[in-house]
């Protein structure tokens, strides 16, 4: 990534949160590094609230008992695991807290691996790790991982779930990326749609490779913007001004044969060069 792209990312990045969501320590053998975990990923998509159409007031969600149709207060709520239809094993918060594993308080690093050896399909969410009165040890681990280009594999428990996790470096900081389990990810080869795929012809393949080559370049995340969010914000401004909203249907895409579409795509790319 170029320095220009890094600077563009910094200008559009989210603000750092003030409060950690987890505190504990990173443990490597007998080395103990107290840390704080902060959110690092935010979804800034369009957020709508459900309103009552008749009076425009927000709707709220309540916990309603399915047996007597009564609203249940929080102090009467327990968690239940369904073992059979309408049959549950219940847990209260004390029981759940009592059985939380070591990873609820410690991220024990079991081994160091090549970060790029993990398939990105297993990546879940990334958090910023900050030193908790442990700047010397934090700096030492950060520098060692940067020098060796390694990531630490371990586990962390957040709320009611334990995750596999990678401790790695990002822009001069230690970060933690939670991972999905192998059994959480579907193997695409299990889909019937992939059975008996037709082999492409040499002509089609040559044209496709030429398109891929011509469109190749460096990835820059700042080139991407949520156009749906932008359009909604524009309509909000129009509605606030009392303007009439015109909803235009997108033009229909003309159906073309694969070969024709490939050749016309190449012609468009040649004009842009």
NORUR-V978819 format. One record per backbone hydrogen bond with DSSP energy under -1.0 kcal/mol. CO is the residue of the C=O (numbers start at 1). NH is the residue of the N-H. Records with the same first field share a line. If there is no record, write none. Layout:
# NORUR-V978819
CO->NH / NH
This chain:
# NORUR-V978819
2->6
3->7
4->8
5->9
6->10
7->11
8->12
22->37
24->35
25->107
26->33
27->109
28->31
31->28
33->26
34->132
35->24
36->130
37->21 / 22
38->128
50->59
52->56
57->52
63->72
65->69
70->65
73->76
74->77
79->91
81->89
84->87
87->83 / 84
89->81
91->79
92->96
93->97
94->98
95->99
101->104
102->105 / 106
103->157
105->25
107->27
111->153
113->151
114->117
115->118
119->122
120->123
122->180
125->178
127->176
128->38
130->36
134->138
135->139
136->140
137->141
138->142
139->143
140->144
141->145
142->146
143->147
144->148
145->149 / 150
151->113
152->167
153->110
154->165
156->163
158->161
161->158
163->156
164->179
165->154
166->177
167->152
168->175
173->170
174->129
175->168
176->127
177->166
178->124
181->184
182->185
187->190
188->191
191->194
192->195
201->205
202->206
203->207
204->208
205->209
206->210
207->211
208->212
209->213
210->214
211->215
213->216
220->223
221->224
225->227
226->230
227->231
228->232
229->233
230->234
231->235
232->236
233->237
234->238
235->239
236->240
237->241
238->243
239->242
257->261
258->262
259->263
260->264
261->265
262->266
263->267
264->268
265->269
266->270
267->271
268->272
